Amino acid sequence: MAYEFETKTVPTFYFIGVTTGSSSINKVFPLWMEVMGKPEVVLEGIDHAIHDEPENYRKSVAQIKDDPLSLGALVTTHKMNVYSAAKDMFDYFDPYAETTGELSCISKLDGQLRGHAKDPITAGLSLEAIIDPGYFGETGGHVLCLGAGGSAVATLLYLINKEDAGDRPEKFIAVNRSPGKLDHMREMVAKFDTDIQVEYVHNSDPSKNDELMAQLPDHSIVINATGMGKDTPGSPVTDAGVFPQNGIAWEFNYRGELDFLHQSLAQIESRNLKVEDGWIYFLHGWSQVIVEALHIDLTPELFEELDKAASTVRG
């Protein structure tokens, strides 16, 4: 089936999400294009409802596939749904996309429409900025990941692939309110021979998440990968929830109400807690996708320039 598309007059890169107009990337993108020497490229957001109709995802992919000046896209929130709805429209998927059954990046090369799952790379770079090598071996901390979507799967895949046993947690607990994403994660894990004990918890009750958090050993990492506090209101834990002593609270969001972030900030002193938001994930996530779509080499020096430029408009 052929889909109508808009013929662009300027090179356009897309942001496929839920509330794209609220993202800091709208201010950051033109600064980054100047740094990359591509000031002619513009950003356009495409908002889809959460779990939108497959045909709507296919129309968005067709816009990129069929319009010569549509260069590619970053996909957030809808990574699994876009892959599932439109996988037959692509000519190539990278190994991570095939392994995870999702995509966060759409690019074009030599007439091919290409899909990539960049999140395992992004999650790894972001986690490496937070913890030292051998962290899990030295501390015995576990990971409690609240949410089992794309970023959660990517974080687990990154940990599974770490060669040094000290860089892998003994246990990774994934909690999600719908069983489908847990099943998806379970299918992914089954492809690997890993020594990480992965526990799958189907739950939507924040007080139950409090109980899971209370059972964690010291130095554990608690991740909010639910989208709550940004795409949907609230937090996956209650105000009564107690974070692990000497642990890390990692909020994958960097904008919105950020309830989880504020809950963890309130326990910095009492629990000797390290708190991280999603800004570094934002930087790595966007830069990895943009350089893929624009065919630019992302050197450490270029990333440092992009970081500096983005920080001027962070707020």
PEKA-V652433 format. One record per backbone hydrogen bond with DSSP energy under -1.0 kcal/mol. CO is the residue of the C=O (numbers start at 1). NH is the residue of the N-H. Records with the same first field share a line. If there is no record, write none. Layout:
BEGIN
CO = NH / NH
END
This chain:
BEGIN
11 = 42
12 = 71
13 = 44
14 = 74
15 = 46
16 = 76
17 = 48
19 = 22
20 = 23
23 = 26
24 = 27 / 28
25 = 29
28 = 32
29 = 33
30 = 34
31 = 35
32 = 36
33 = 38
38 = 41
42 = 13
44 = 15
46 = 17
49 = 52
53 = 57
54 = 58
55 = 59
56 = 60
57 = 61
58 = 62
59 = 63
60 = 64
61 = 65
62 = 66
63 = 67
67 = 70
69 = 12
72 = 14
73 = 106
74 = 16
76 = 78
78 = 82
79 = 83 / 103
80 = 84
81 = 85
82 = 86
83 = 87
86 = 89
87 = 90
92 = 115
94 = 98
95 = 99
96 = 100
97 = 101
104 = 75
105 = 116
106 = 73
107 = 114
109 = 112
112 = 109
113 = 91 / 92
114 = 107
115 = 94
116 = 104 / 105
118 = 122
119 = 123
120 = 124
121 = 125
122 = 126
123 = 127
124 = 128
127 = 130 / 131
132 = 135
134 = 138
135 = 139
136 = 140
142 = 221
143 = 173
144 = 223
145 = 175
146 = 225
149 = 153
150 = 154
151 = 155
152 = 156
153 = 157
154 = 158
155 = 159
156 = 160
157 = 161
159 = 162
164 = 167
165 = 168
166 = 137
170 = 197
171 = 143
172 = 199
173 = 145
174 = 201
175 = 147
176 = 203
179 = 183
180 = 184
181 = 185
182 = 186
183 = 187
184 = 188
185 = 189
186 = 190
188 = 191
189 = 192
197 = 172
199 = 174
201 = 176
205 = 209
206 = 210
207 = 211
208 = 212
209 = 213
210 = 214
211 = 215
213 = 216
217 = 220
220 = 248
221 = 144
222 = 250
223 = 146
224 = 252
227 = 230 / 231 / 232
229 = 258
232 = 229
238 = 241
244 = 247
245 = 219
247 = 274
248 = 222
249 = 276
250 = 224
253 = 278
258 = 262
259 = 263
260 = 264
261 = 265
262 = 266
264 = 267
265 = 268
267 = 271
268 = 273
271 = 246
274 = 249
276 = 251
278 = 282
279 = 283
280 = 284
281 = 285
282 = 286
283 = 287
284 = 288
285 = 289
286 = 290
287 = 291
288 = 292
289 = 293
290 = 294
291 = 296
297 = 299
299 = 303
300 = 304
301 = 305
302 = 306
303 = 307
304 = 308
305 = 309
306 = 310
307 = 311
310 = 313
END
